[in-house]
C-alpha cells in the first residue's frame, strides 16, 4: 500500500514537473519507469538535483497560507542530502544563514537535508526557526523573552546551553542527524545573525525602548514533501512582511505583548478601549518595524505591497491556466486587512503536492533517544527524554497546528 501510494505521487510529480520544465513526454515516461524499478527494488527512489530544485519551488507555489508566492521561481535550492553528521548539518545551516542574509539583501533560500527512511526517521532540526529568541519561564508563569520559545529554551538549558536571561537572546541551533542519535547544540556565529534595531522616524520614545528583531525568518521545523519522498529537515526562508513582526511577534499578548509599552511611550490614555490606544500603538509599532529595516538596509515588505504582489501572482497563475488556491484567513494581513484587495476575495483551500507540511516537534518524537542520563537531570525531572512529555504537550501541539502557518516568503507562521 505504501509503495503504491509512493509511486502514484511520484508519477504525478514527474508528469507535472517535466511538463513545466519543458521536458518531453518521452523523457517523463522513461523517468517514471526508472523510478518504478528503483522503488520496487529498494522501497524508495532518489530525486535528481533538478527534480529536487523544482519540487521545492512547487512546494512554495502551492503554499495556501503564503501571500508571497509571486517569487517562487527565485528560490535558491541547496542540496545537502549527502550530509549525515550534526557538525556538517550545522555548517550547512550557517552557510544558509549567510547566503540568505546577503548583508541585508535577503534571498529566498532552502537547504534540503537527507530524506526520511522507510520507517519515517531522518534528520531533524529542533528549532522552529534557525534564528529565534529564547524565552525564560519563571515559576510565577511569566516569561522573559519570547514565550513561544519557552519549551525549547528549557530543553536547551537542560542539554548544556547557558542563556543570558535577556529579552532578545538568540537560541542555539539544535540538530539531530538521525533518530537514534542524541541532539547536539551549536551557537550561531555572529557573522551569520543579522539583527535590526527598530526605530521610529517621528517618536523618539519608541526608538528608546530597545526593540529589535532578526532579519531573516528561516522556518526549520516543517517537512518538505515531493513526489512521495519526505524531507524532514529542509529550512527555508523568504523575507519578512512587516506585520509579522509588528502586529504579531511583538504585539500578541502571548508573545512580547509590547502594545501597552508602546502606548505609554506615545503618551496615550489606556484606561478606556474607546480611545483605540491599542490600534494607534499597533500602527506606530509597525511604522518602527518598517523604518528600522529600511534604515538598516534590510529587505522587508509592507502588507499593502505584499497584497498587490499577490494579485500579480494570481494573474500570472491564471495566464498559465492554474487555479490559485489559498487559505483566506492567513492571506489577509493582521493590520488594516479591509484596506487590501485580498480581504475582499475568496480562494479554494485545496492542498496540493509538492508541499511544506507540519510535523511534531523533534523534541516530542516517540523515537527520540531514550537514555535520560545523557540529557540531564533537568529533563529527567520533566519526564526523561523530551519526547516522553508528548502526552502533556499534545493538546498544545494540535492547537499550534491549527493556529500557526507557514509563509516561505515572509515566515508567516507567524514569526
FIGU-887011 format. One line per 5 residues: number of its first residue (from 1); their letters; for each residue x, y, z of N, C-alpha, C. Coordinates in steps of 0.001 Angstrom, whole numbers. Layout:
REM FIGU-887011
NUM> a> X,Y,Z,X,Y,Z,X,Y,Z | ...
***
This chain:
REM FIGU-887011
1> xxxxx> 837,-1203,0,0,0,0,873,1255,0 | 1881,1289,877,2768,2450,956,3521,2622,-354 | 4009,1505,-920,4742,1576,-2179,3838,2061,-3296 | 2584,1623,-3296,1637,2046,-4328,1387,3540,-4251 | 1187,4046,-3049,962,5475,-2874,2191,6277,-3273
6> xxxxx> 3372,5784,-2905,4609,6459,-3274,4719,6589,-4790 | 4453,5506,-5489,4558,5533,-6940,3516,6447,-7568 | 2329,6469,-7011,1293,7357,-7541,1722,8817,-7418 | 2266,9172,-6254,2701,10549,-6047,3921,10864,-6913 | 4807,9883,-7075,5991,10093,-7909,5594,10324,-9363
11> xxxxx> 4678,9508,-9859,4237,9668,-11258,3609,11044,-11472 | 2751,11459,-10549,2088,12759,-10686,3107,13890,-10678 | 4093,13800,-9796,5105,14853,-9716,5954,14909,-10974 | 6399,13756,-11449,7254,13735,-12636,6501,14282,-13847 | 5253,13884,-14026,4483,14388,-15172,4345,15908,-15104
16> xxxxx> 4001,16427,-13923,3826,17869,-13788,5143,18615,-13956 | 6157,18198,-13230,7421,18936,-13243,8112,18862,-14602 | 8114,17703,-15221,8773,17583,-16520,8054,18424,-17558 | 6722,18472,-17486,5972,19306,-18420,6293,20785,-18209 | 6310,21239,-16965,6565,22651,-16678,8019,23025,-16943
21> xxxxx> 8936,22059,-16811,10342,22345,-17092,10669,22261,-18576 | 9664,21940,-19393,9862,21900,-20838,10475,20619,-21350 | 10442,19554,-20551,10969,18265,-20982,9885,17490,-21726 | 10297,16528,-22507,9355,15819,-23375,8563,14752,-22622 | 7472,14327,-23217,6665,13247,-22662,7474,11953,-22605
26> xxxxx> 8318,11756,-23612,9150,10556,-23636,10120,10534,-22453 | 10711,11683,-22150,11627,11766,-21010,10901,11483,-19699 | 9669,11968,-19588,8885,11721,-18380,8565,10244,-18234 | 8186,9605,-19340,7854,8173,-19309,9074,7345,-18910 | 10219,7679,-19474,11445,6947,-19147,11827,7131,-17680
31> xxxxx> 11659,8350,-17179,11998,8617,-15780,11048,7893,-14837 | 9776,7845,-15167,8807,7127,-14330,9142,5647,-14277 | 9531,5085,-15423,9900,3662,-15460,11124,3407,-14585 | 12078,4340,-14621,13274,4219,-13789,12913,4284,-12297 | 12020,5180,-11950,11583,5307,-10555,10844,4050,-10101
36> xxxxx> 10034,3500,-10968,9300,2279,-10619,10249,1124,-10345 | 11288,984,-11157,12269,-82,-10939,13010,121,-9621 | 13434,1361,-9374,14176,1653,-8154,13316,1446,-6914 | 12075,1850,-6985,11178,1728,-5830,10874,273,-5521 | 10659,-522,-6538,10354,-1939,-6307,11572,-2697,-5792
41> xxxxx> 12751,-2205,-6113,13972,-2856,-5642,14375,-2388,-4251 | 14150,-1102,-3974,14662,-503,-2729,13593,22,-1785 | 12358,112,-2262,11293,646,-1428,11176,2151,-1484 | 12074,2800,-2231,12048,4253,-2373,12828,4616,-3625 | 12954,5921,-3888,13757,6364,-5030,14422,7679,-4674
46> xxxxx> 15345,8104,-5531,16122,9308,-5270,15839,10354,-6329 | 15521,11570,-5894,15310,12664,-6834,16629,13096,-7466 | 16563,13482,-8721,17704,14143,-9330,17802,15557,-8737 | 18938,16200,-8941,19103,17570,-8428,18063,18500,-9031 | 17758,18303,-10310,16773,19157,-10977,15373,18916,-10413
51> xxxxx> 15044,17666,-10161,13728,17352,-9587,13585,17942,-8181 | 14653,17833,-7392,14623,18381,-6037,14393,19891,-6084 | 15133,20573,-6944,15028,22032,-7025,13645,22468,-7467 | 13121,21834,-8494,11814,22261,-8987,10713,21856,-8005 | 10873,20718,-7360,9889,20297,-6370,9801,21266,-5208
56> xxxxx> 10951,21771,-4750,10954,22741,-3655,10254,24030,-4083 | 10485,24452,-5304,9823,25657,-5804,8312,25453,-5913 | 7898,24277,-6363,6467,23989,-6438,5829,23973,-5056 | 6564,23499,-4058,6032,23490,-2692,5734,24910,-2232 | 6582,25843,-2595,6326,27247,-2262,5091,27741,-3028
61> xxxxx> 5042,27454,-4318,3905,27908,-5129,2585,27351,-4617 | 2613,26164,-4037,1400,25509,-3546,1022,25898,-2123 | 1792,26768,-1487,1570,27086,-72,350,27993,100 | -752,27404,511,-2017,28131,591,-1988,29296,1565 | -1133,29253,2556,-1122,30291,3584,-63,31365,3333
66> xxxxx> 512,31349,2150,1598,32289,1857,1128,33378,903 | 1326,34618,1309,974,35758,465,2126,36150,-460 | 3301,35562,-269,4489,35972,-1015,4877,35054,-2153 | 3920,34336,-2717,4250,33311,-3713,4674,33843,-5069 | 4568,35140,-5284,4968,35702,-6574,6404,35343,-6929
71> xxxxx> 7239,35157,-5912,8679,34980,-6143,9123,33522,-6073 | 8206,32584,-6256,8517,31170,-6061,9639,30670,-6962 | 9734,31216,-8157,10762,30739,-9090,12166,31201,-8707 | 12264,32184,-7806,13578,32718,-7432,14230,31940,-6294 | 13559,30938,-5769,14085,30182,-4629,15423,29513,-4974
76> xxxxx> 16436,29752,-4157,17744,29108,-4315,17716,27799,-3530 | 17966,26693,-4200,17878,25370,-3574,19278,24818,-3350 | 19575,24533,-2076,20874,23989,-1687,20697,22511,-1330 | 21368,21652,-2063,21237,20202,-1891,22240,19713,-849 | 21727,19354,332,22591,18865,1419,22200,17445,1816
81> xxxxx> 21671,16686,862,21190,15336,1173,22304,14376,1563 | 23520,14709,1223,24640,13812,1490,25190,13946,2904 | 24760,14954,3652,25310,15197,4986,24659,14279,6018 | 25490,13627,6834,24966,12635,7779,25384,12894,9219 | 26135,13953,9465,26610,14272,10811,26109,15651,11233
86> xxxxx> 25875,15807,12541,25384,17084,13045,26327,18237,12745 | 27631,18024,12872,28592,19099,12608,28454,19622,11177 | 28315,18708,10234,28172,19110,8832,26844,19803,8591 | 25796,19316,9248,24495,19975,9139,24563,21400,9675 | 25263,21580,10794,25380,22911,11388,26077,23868,10431
91> xxxxx> 27183,23420,9821,27899,24282,8881,27014,24640,7698 | 26180,23679,7249,25271,23955,6137,24224,24995,6537 | 23752,24921,7768,22783,25912,8253,23420,27289,8374 | 24661,27340,8849,25356,28628,8948,25543,29235,7553 | 25911,28385,6590,26086,28869,5221,24760,29375,4652
96> xxxxx> 23684,28675,4973,22347,29115,4552,22058,30503,5108 | 22311,30689,6406,22073,31983,7035,22835,33099,6328 | 24098,32859,6051,24913,33895,5415,24415,34196,3996 | 24093,33146,3252,23640,33347,1876,22286,34043,1845 | 21379,33639,2718,20045,34226,2741,20072,35683,3191
101> xxxxx> 20950,35988,4138,21010,37340,4694,21584,38334,3701 | 22649,37968,3025,23208,38812,1976,23468,40239,2403 | 23922,40455,3638,24187,41785,4165,22955,42689,4101 | 21794,42071,4126,20544,42834,4141,19683,42635,2916 | 20291,42262,1801,19530,41974,584,19072,40520,647
106> xxxxx> 17947,40296,1301,17500,38936,1629,17192,38133,371 | 17677,36892,351,17421,35988,-766,16582,34801,-281 | 15589,34371,-1055,14849,33153,-703,15744,31932,-910 | 15942,31146,148,16853,30002,99,16229,28826,838 | 16482,27618,347,16122,26406,1067,17321,25466,1057
111> xxxxx> 17584,24824,2177,18611,23788,2275,17904,22473,2570 | 18088,21492,1710,17386,20223,1849,18351,19141,2328 | 18087,18616,3529,18901,17538,4066,18323,16182,3644 | 18888,15105,4162,18550,13748,3713,17058,13448,3892 | 16500,12617,3011,15090,12250,3155,14876,11279,4300
116> xxxxx> 13622,11164,4709,13263,10185,5732,13461,8776,5186 | 13804,7844,6078,13939,6455,5651,12559,5800,5590 | 12522,4513,5287,11246,3834,5108,10434,3771,6389 | 11115,3892,7534,10415,3888,8819,9950,5289,9219 | 10299,6279,8409,9880,7645,8691,10892,8472,9451
121> xxxxx> 12012,7873,9822,13042,8614,10560,13982,9347,9625 | 14565,10403,10140,15508,11173,9339,16095,12296,10157 | 16908,13132,9545,17500,14257,10279,16423,15239,10695 | 16648,15907,11831,15682,16893,12305,16396,18112,12868 | 15758,19241,12693,16168,20490,13336,15152,20763,14433
126> xxxxx> 15612,20904,15671,14704,21065,16797,14102,22455,16870 | 14772,23445,16305,14298,24830,16359,13133,25052,15412 | 12244,25969,15793,11174,26385,14882,11745,27183,13721 | 12661,28091,14017,13396,28829,13005,14877,28755,13339 | 15728,28914,12306,17169,28862,12567,17579,29950,13545
131> xxxxx> 16953,31114,13434,17168,32175,14414,15860,32396,15150 | 15916,32347,16462,14758,32708,17277,15229,33077,18669 | 14476,33943,19305,14868,34412,20628,14381,33462,21729 | 15199,33362,22775,14877,32494,23909,13731,33072,24724 | 13071,32175,25467,12038,32587,26400,12280,31911,27739
136> xxxxx> 12619,32698,28760,12964,32141,30073,11737,32173,30981 | 11194,31002,31272,9986,30904,32083,10326,30965,33570 | 9539,31717,34328,9684,31816,35777,8630,30970,36465 | 8839,30702,37741,7892,29880,38479,6512,30519,38566 | 6452,31841,38481,5145,32509,38573,4408,32533,37241
141> xxxxx> 4978,31883,36218,4315,31789,34930,4702,32856,33937 | 5430,33869,34355,5879,34902,33423,7079,34405,32628 | 7294,35019,31479,8397,34633,30598,9167,35876,30195 | 10465,35835,30355,11341,36914,29888,11885,36519,28522 | 11600,37328,27514,11957,36963,26151,10722,36556,25383
146> xxxxx> 10863,35582,24516,9761,35139,23656,9063,33927,24265 | 7821,34071,24724,7113,32938,25306,6957,31758,24350 | 6934,32017,23045,6794,30931,22077,7987,29991,22100 | 9118,30449,22649,10328,29631,22695,10595,29036,24070 | 9649,29174,24991,9915,28762,26373,10263,27284,26481
151> xxxxx> 9543,26429,25787,9802,24997,25907,11176,24627,25354 | 11503,25126,24162,12815,24809,23597,13935,25441,24422 | 13693,26605,24980,14700,27236,25849,14987,26352,27056 | 13937,25811,27638,14090,24916,28790,14904,23679,28401 | 14645,23139,27235,15369,21951,26780,16821,22292,26463
156> xxxxx> 17052,23426,25813,18428,23840,25513,19237,24006,26791 | 18615,24599,27799,19296,24746,29089,19611,23384,29684 | 18694,22448,29508,18886,21113,30062,20026,20358,29407 | 20301,20638,28138,21372,19907,27454,22678,20697,27420 | 22769,21766,28235,24062,22405,28425,24203,23842,28000
161> xxxxx> 23217,24410,27316,23330,25801,26880,23058,26733,28051 | 23789,27832,28116,23589,28825,29165,23211,30158,28535 | 21943,30539,28685,21483,31811,28150,21822,32960,29073 | 21664,34164,28565,21991,35365,29338,20789,35911,30101 | 19610,35345,29852,18415,35794,30557,17840,37092,30038
166> xxxxx> 18195,37476,28815,17710,38728,28252,16433,38571,27448 | 15946,39689,26935,14721,39678,26136,14964,39192,24713 | 16197,39360,24214,16481,39030,22818,17758,38203,22704 | 17808,37091,23426,18943,36167,23340,18689,35153,22229 | 19604,35033,21291,19446,34083,20192,19670,32664,20706
171> xxxxx> 18706,31798,20457,18824,30406,20876,19904,29682,20077 | 20479,28642,20637,21412,27825,19854,20653,26985,18840 | 21364,26505,17855,20799,25590,16873,20904,24171,17424 | 19806,23439,17458,19800,22077,17988,19507,21105,16847 | 20432,20193,16603,20350,19301,15452,20426,17850,15883
176> xxxxx> 19766,16997,15106,19783,15555,15326,19845,14894,13959 | 20962,14288,13633,21177,13752,12292,20361,12504,12007 | 19946,11786,13054,19150,10562,12885,18407,10298,14187 | 17301,9543,14128,16506,9309,15331,17259,8604,16451 | 18276,7800,16122,18986,7058,17152,20204,7819,17694
181> xxxxx> 20312,9113,17342,21432,9928,17818,20913,10973,18801 | 21781,11388,19707,21403,12433,20637,21540,13804,19974 | 20680,14738,20324,20780,16079,19745,22044,16797,20204 | 22549,17657,19340,23701,18487,19673,23335,19941,19422 | 23837,20849,20271,23516,22260,20090,24749,23040,19650
186> xxxxx> 24492,24105,18885,25554,24909,18297,25208,26390,18430 | 26144,27165,18914,25965,28615,18964,26057,29179,17555 | 25113,30021,17179,25152,30615,15851,26292,31623,15764 | 27117,31549,14725,28211,32518,14579,27664,33938,14452 | 28379,34890,15018,27929,36281,14992,27760,36800,13566
191> xxxxx> 28624,36352,12647,28541,36857,11283,27409,36223,10488 | 26678,35278,11094,25551,34638,10421,24206,35171,10910 | 24232,36037,11918,22998,36553,12511,22964,38072,12371 | 22023,38546,11567,21837,39992,11410,20578,40399,12168 | 20718,41337,13098,19584,41847,13852,19366,43317,13509
196> xxxxx> 18102,43731,13582,17720,45081,13161,17133,45857,14335 | 17730,46989,14722,17116,47850,15743,15850,48491,15166 | 14784,48501,15947,13522,49067,15478,13421,50507,15965 | 13415,51432,15024,13428,52857,15358,12263,53559,14657 | 11678,54523,15342,10541,55256,14791,11026,56580,14209
201> xxxxx> 10537,56962,13027,11036,58191,12395,10563,59465,13079 | 9511,59405,13912,8941,60620,14488,8739,60573,15998 | 8793,59390,16599,8545,59265,18035,9787,58679,18692 | 10680,59505,19187,11937,59015,19775,11719,58059,20941 | 10653,58227,21699,10421,57369,22864,10237,55911,22458
206> xxxxx> 9706,55667,21274,9578,54288,20792,10955,53736,20435 | 11773,54542,19800,13129,54114,19441,13939,53774,20679 | 13657,54473,21785,14425,54286,23020,14043,53033,23790 | 13034,52296,23323,12611,51080,24016,13592,49922,23811 | 14479,50046,22843,15483,48999,22614,14955,47758,21931
211> xxxxx> 13873,47911,21187,13316,46759,20482,14170,46410,19261 | 14228,45138,18948,14920,44703,17742,14325,43386,17277 | 14706,42979,16046,14293,41683,15536,15333,41202,14544 | 15370,39888,14323,16346,39350,13377,15845,39521,11952 | 16797,39571,11018,16499,39980,9650,15797,38922,8814
216> xxxxx> 16078,37644,9075,15601,36591,8173,14772,35544,8910 | 13543,35289,8465,12723,34226,9057,12960,32907,8331 | 13759,32023,8919,14090,30745,8261,13362,29616,8988 | 12229,29199,8445,11432,28131,9049,12211,26826,8973 | 12318,26134,10110,13215,24971,10171,12553,23684,10611
221> xxxxx> 11299,23726,11051,10703,22524,11640,9575,21924,10810 | 9399,22374,9573,8410,21765,8690,9096,20767,7774 | 8321,19902,7196,8900,18920,6274,8497,19256,4845 | 9342,18896,3934,9118,19101,2514,8729,17768,1888 | 7600,17725,1186,7132,16505,532,7131,16723,-978
226> xxxxx> 7884,15879,-1676,7987,15961,-3131,7820,14562,-3707 | 6801,14368,-4484,6633,13097,-5186,6646,11877,-4284 | 6080,11993,-3105,6028,10876,-2168,7238,10748,-1263 | 8299,11500,-1527,9501,11495,-683,9390,12615,341 | 9722,12307,1592,9617,13282,2673,11007,13711,3125
231> xxxxx> 11210,15016,3179,12455,15588,3696,12126,16276,5025 | 12433,15635,6164,12022,16179,7460,12848,17360,7949 | 13961,17647,7302,14792,18806,7640,15094,19565,6355 | 14400,20681,6173,14561,21471,4954,14283,22941,5264 | 15171,23601,6011,14929,25003,6375,14841,25900,5143
236> xxxxx> 13897,26831,5183,13666,27703,4034,13288,29095,4513 | 13473,30067,3646,13147,31448,4007,12782,32274,2799 | 12108,33367,3096,11947,34468,2167,12381,35712,2924 | 11521,36717,2978,11799,37895,3783,10539,38233,4573 | 10684,39095,5531,9570,39433,6404,8568,40370,5733
241> xxxxx> 7291,40161,6057,6283,41186,5892,6200,41896,7241 | 6188,43219,7217,6334,43978,8448,5369,43605,9556 | 4129,43290,9201,3123,42990,10218,3420,41721,11004 | 4211,40843,10439,4547,39616,11162,5360,39916,12412 | 6173,40951,12328,6948,41391,13489,6131,42362,14332
246> xxxxx> 5587,43395,13674,4954,44479,14394,3536,44221,14863 | 2812,43343,14167,1423,43079,14556,1246,41729,15228 | 2278,40899,15203,2151,39579,15818,3271,39321,16829 | 4504,39178,16366,5587,38775,17263,5745,39704,18461 | 5739,41002,18220,5931,41959,19301,4621,42432,19922
251> xxxxx> 3505,42207,19251,2232,42752,19721,1328,41733,20401 | 1358,40474,19970,459,39468,20546,645,39364,22051 | -455,39229,22767,-372,39107,24222,401,37860,24633 | 311,36789,23838,1019,35554,24173,2452,35543,23659 | 2869,36657,23049,4264,36793,22617,4914,37915,23431
256> xxxxx> 5429,38955,22816,6127,40000,23563,5190,41033,24205 | 3963,41126,23720,2932,41967,24353,3424,43397,24580 | 3922,44045,23541,4539,45363,23678,3583,46545,23476 | 2327,46313,23146,1443,47447,22874,1268,48376,24079 | 1088,47851,25291,992,48790,26424,2239,49664,26569
261> xxxxx> 3407,49080,26342,4654,49839,26454,4754,50899,25351 | 4318,50538,24144,4308,51490,23038,3340,52633,23347 | 2173,52293,23873,1177,53317,24200,1711,54300,25238 | 2404,53789,26236,2984,54681,27246,4028,55603,26619 | 4830,55039,25697,5837,55863,25021,5193,56967,24190
266> xxxxx> 3982,56707,23720,3260,57685,22915,2446,58650,23768 | 2365,58369,25071,1578,59220,25951,84,59036,25784 | -350,57853,25394,-1771,57595,25173,-2476,57199,26458 | -3742,57539,26553,-4578,57056,27640,-4922,55588,27378 | -4746,54767,28387,-5032,53330,28231,-6132,52868,29180
271> xxxxx> -6854,53827,29784,-7879,53459,30764,-9217,53155,30121 | -9319,53325,28801,-10570,53041,28107,-10264,52518,26708 | -10977,51480,26313,-10778,50923,24971,-11296,51867,23900 | -12203,52780,24276,-12768,53683,23279,-11757,54674,22734 | -10600,54786,23388,-9538,55656,22848,-8798,54999,21700
276> xxxxx> -9069,53703,21514,-8384,52917,20473,-6866,52982,20621 | -6418,52987,21871,-4977,53082,22108,-4230,51889,21556 | -4853,50713,21596,-4170,49531,21044,-3953,49693,19546 | -4973,50164,18856,-4885,50328,17408,-3832,51365,17038 | -3830,52467,17773,-2860,53531,17491,-1436,53059,17793
281> xxxxx> -1272,52348,18901,50,51811,19232,493,50776,18212 | -451,49968,17745,-127,48933,16766,399,49542,15468 | -249,50590,15002,200,51250,13769,1612,51802,13942 | 1869,52490,15049,3188,53106,15228,4284,52062,15452 | 3941,50946,16069,4922,49867,16204,5295,49331,14831
286> xxxxx> 4314,49190,13950,4599,48710,12598,5372,49735,11791 | 5135,51014,12049,5949,52059,11414,7411,51907,11830 | 7638,51636,13112,9001,51467,13613,9678,50252,12987 | 8919,49177,12807,9488,47978,12177,9938,48290,10756 | 9053,48869,9946,9383,49150,8555,10514,50161,8449
291> xxxxx> 10456,51199,9275,11500,52222,9228,12847,51656,9676 | 12832,50845,10731,14071,50252,11217,14742,49380,10175 | 13963,48551,9495,14520,47687,8457,15051,48519,7286 | 14296,49535,6896,14772,50383,5790,16062,51096,6153 | 16126,51618,7376,17334,52314,7817,18540,51381,7848
296> xxxxx> 18295,50111,8153,19381,49130,8217,19701,48520,6855 | 18922,48859,5840,19154,48316,4508,18785,46855,4380 | 17769,46415,5143,17339,45012,5146,15994,44881,4438 | 15896,43907,3563,14672,43685,2805,13485,43411,3726 | 12387,44096,3462,11123,43862,4156,10028,44371,3235
301> xxxxx> 8799,43864,3388,7693,44332,2572,6546,44737,3488 | 5894,45842,3158,4705,46221,3912,3511,45418,3408 | 2437,45351,4196,1332,44462,3860,530,44929,2654 | 509,46208,2379,-202,46687,1195,530,46260,-82 | 1845,46416,-80,2635,45973,-1236,2554,44471,-1407
306> xxxxx> 2604,43736,-299,2519,42280,-371,1197,41838,-979 | 113,42515,-629,-1196,42163,-1189,-1241,42430,-2687 | -636,43537,-3114,-583,43809,-4551,273,42782,-5274 | 1372,42370,-4646,2212,41336,-5260,1446,40031,-5402 | 610,39725,-4422,-184,38501,-4520,-1175,38594,-5680
311> xxxxx> -1708,39780,-5930,-2603,39961,-7069,-1866,39688,-8380 | -603,40108,-8458,212,39810,-9643,424,38299,-9772 | 649,37627,-8640,804,36178,-8659,-463,35512,-9182 | -1609,35972,-8708,-2881,35418,-9190,-3002,35573,-10701 | -2672,36754,-11210,-2786,37000,-12648,-1855,36085,-13440
316> xxxxx> -643,35899,-12954,301,35005,-13641,-201,33568,-13662 | -715,33122,-12532,-1216,31749,-12474,-2399,31558,-13402 | -3273,32526,-13457,-4424,32426,-14349,-3991,32374,-15805 | -2976,33166,-16158,-2462,33118,-17532,-1841,31765,-17848 | -1335,31090,-16820,-728,29769,-17018,-1754,28655,-16932
321> xxxxx> -3015,29018,-16713,-4078,28015,-16655,-4157,27275,-15340 | -3607,27871,-14277,-3634,27223,-12964,-4542,28000,-12008 | -5359,27265,-11286,-6224,27873,-10287,-5416,28230,-9044 | -5624,29426,-8529,-4930,29866,-7324,-5702,29391,-6102 | -5028,28646,-5245,-5625,28187,-4001,-5075,29013,-2841
326> xxxxx> -5772,29003,-1731,-5291,29762,-590,-6215,29633,601 | -5673,29881,1766,-6464,29954,2990,-6649,31432,3325 | -7867,31921,3124,-8164,33342,3230,-7723,33918,4570 | -7996,33200,5649,-7707,33735,6978,-6223,33986,7194 | -5367,33362,6367,-3927,33568,6502,-3360,34491,5443
331> xxxxx> -4097,34682,4350,-3622,35592,3321,-3884,37046,3694 | -4962,37305,4437,-5244,38687,4829,-4277,39106,5935 | -3719,40314,5845,-2759,40762,6869,-3470,41073,8182 | -2752,41024,9297,-3359,41273,10598,-3543,42750,10936 | -3094,43634,10061,-3241,45074,10282,-4030,45674,9115
336> xxxxx> -5125,46355,9420,-5968,47010,8400,-6292,46078,7234 | -6776,44876,7510,-6983,43911,6428,-7970,44373,5361 | -9012,45106,5758,-10035,45511,4796,-9528,46512,3770 | -8340,47085,4004,-7768,48035,3045,-7000,47335,1931 | -6913,46018,1982,-6202,45257,947,-7195,44489,90
341> xxxxx> -6847,44285,-1181,-7746,43588,-2103,-7994,42149,-1687 | -6990,41515,-1096,-7126,40097,-771,-8241,39868,253 | -8535,40869,1068,-9603,40752,2061,-10959,40531,1391 | -11131,41077,213,-12427,41056,-454,-12550,39917,-1462 | -11630,38991,-1439,-11646,37871,-2374,-11788,36560,-1615
346> xxxxx> -12049,35491,-2339,-12120,34164,-1731,-11321,33187,-2585 | -10852,32108,-1948,-9978,31153,-2625,-10329,29730,-2193 | -10250,28770,-3108,-10436,27370,-2699,-9242,26906,-1868 | -9511,26359,-701,-8432,25906,187,-8147,24437,-83 | -7525,24169,-1219,-7216,22812,-1663,-5720,22577,-1488
351> xxxxx> -5352,21520,-766,-3942,21209,-535,-3375,20433,-1719 | -2266,20897,-2233,-1619,20236,-3365,-212,19817,-2986 | 327,18873,-3728,1704,18435,-3571,2478,18793,-4829 | 3764,19084,-4706,4625,19134,-3522,4154,20181,-2515 | 4610,20015,-1243,4124,20898,-196,5071,20918,991
356> xxxxx> 4970,22001,1755,5553,22064,3085,4447,21684,4061 | 4698,20716,4924,3666,20232,5831,4178,20214,7266 | 3237,20158,8193,3590,20154,9610,4041,18775,10073 | 4839,18770,11110,5250,17548,11783,5438,17861,13259 | 5340,16845,14082,5535,17060,15512,6930,17605,15764
361> xxxxx> 7083,18491,16758,8439,18971,17084,9382,17811,17321 | 10631,17980,16911,11597,16892,17051,11745,16455,18489 | 11612,17386,19435,11748,17030,20842,10492,16384,21403 | 9485,16166,20562,8271,15484,21004,8082,14157,20288 | 9134,13663,19651,9016,12413,18890,9175,11203,19789
366> xxxxx> 8407,10192,19491,8467,8970,20288,9762,8209,20064 | 10472,8490,18971,11693,7730,18680,12954,8482,19092 | 12780,9524,19938,13961,10233,20432,14793,9307,21306 | 16114,9390,21260,16945,8528,22092,16494,8586,23541 | 16371,7441,24177,15743,7381,25485,16674,7359,26671
371> xxxxx> 17988,7458,26451,18893,7407,27596,18848,8735,28337 | 17988,8819,29346,17730,10087,30028,18984,10645,30685 | 19892,9768,31117,21043,10281,31841,21919,11147,30963 | 21852,10991,29642,22693,11786,28756,22061,13135,28441 | 20827,13335,28841,20153,14602,28569,20380,15580,29720
376> xxxxx> 20121,15170,30938,20407,15927,32155,19302,15688,33156 | 19635,15967,34414,18642,15783,35468,17439,16692,35268 | 17684,17853,34688,16570,18778,34472,15511,18160,33586 | 15959,17566,32469,15000,16946,31565,14369,15725,32210 | 15145,14989,32988,14582,13835,33675,13419,14251,34563
381> xxxxx> 13571,15372,35266,12504,15826,36153,11266,16216,35351 | 11484,16568,34089,10346,16943,33260,9796,15744,32489 | 10313,14558,32749,9779,13382,32103,10788,12591,31323 | 12075,12661,31684,13093,11900,30970,13409,12552,29643 | 13427,11758,28572,13656,12283,27227,12571,13305,26896
386> xxxxx> 12929,14394,26215,11905,15369,25858,10717,14738,25154 | 10937,13635,24438,9822,13006,23731,8788,12442,24674 | 9201,12094,25892,8269,11453,26802,7212,12411,27327 | 7406,13692,27070,6404,14661,27501,5336,14901,26452 | 5295,14076,25398,4387,14329,24296,2928,14307,24736
391> xxxxx> 2571,13462,25666,1173,13378,26082,691,14700,26660 | 1525,15320,27503,1089,16571,28100,1202,17736,27135 | 1943,17549,26018,2064,18625,25046,1134,18445,23870 | 481,17307,23771,-253,17004,22556,-1359,18012,22269 | -2080,18446,23302,-3155,19401,23090,-2608,20715,22539
396> xxxxx> -1519,21175,23150,-916,22420,22684,-380,22287,21274 | 198,21119,20961,750,20922,19619,-351,20942,18568 | -1469,20248,18865,-2571,20249,17922,-3126,21662,17732 | -3165,22429,18814,-3633,23802,18708,-2677,24614,17846 | -1384,24362,18013,-391,25088,17215,-552,24776,15731
401> xxxxx> -820,23514,15408,-1014,23146,14009,-2195,23889,13412 | -3211,24101,14220,-4395,24776,13726,-4180,26283,13600 | -3438,26855,14581,-3343,28296,14663,-2151,28879,13915 | -1084,28092,13742,104,28644,13128,176,28260,11665 | 944,29020,10912,1024,28775,9487,2390,29118,8973
406> xxxxx> 2628,28756,7727,3918,28975,7115,3784,29888,5904 | 4692,30769,5765,4823,31532,4529,6294,31558,4146 | 6711,30802,3103,8119,30781,2751,8683,32165,2468 | 7881,33039,1890,8412,34353,1538,8513,35268,2730 | 7659,35059,3714,7625,36023,4806,7654,35414,6180
411> xxxxx> 7744,34090,6271,7772,33472,7588,6436,33526,8281 | 5336,33567,7547,4032,33809,8150,3531,32601,8899 | 4220,32282,9964,3829,31150,10785,2943,31544,11972 | 2850,32607,12627,3584,33821,12254,4789,33984,13147 | 5861,34354,12638,7026,34690,13447,7953,35566,12644
***
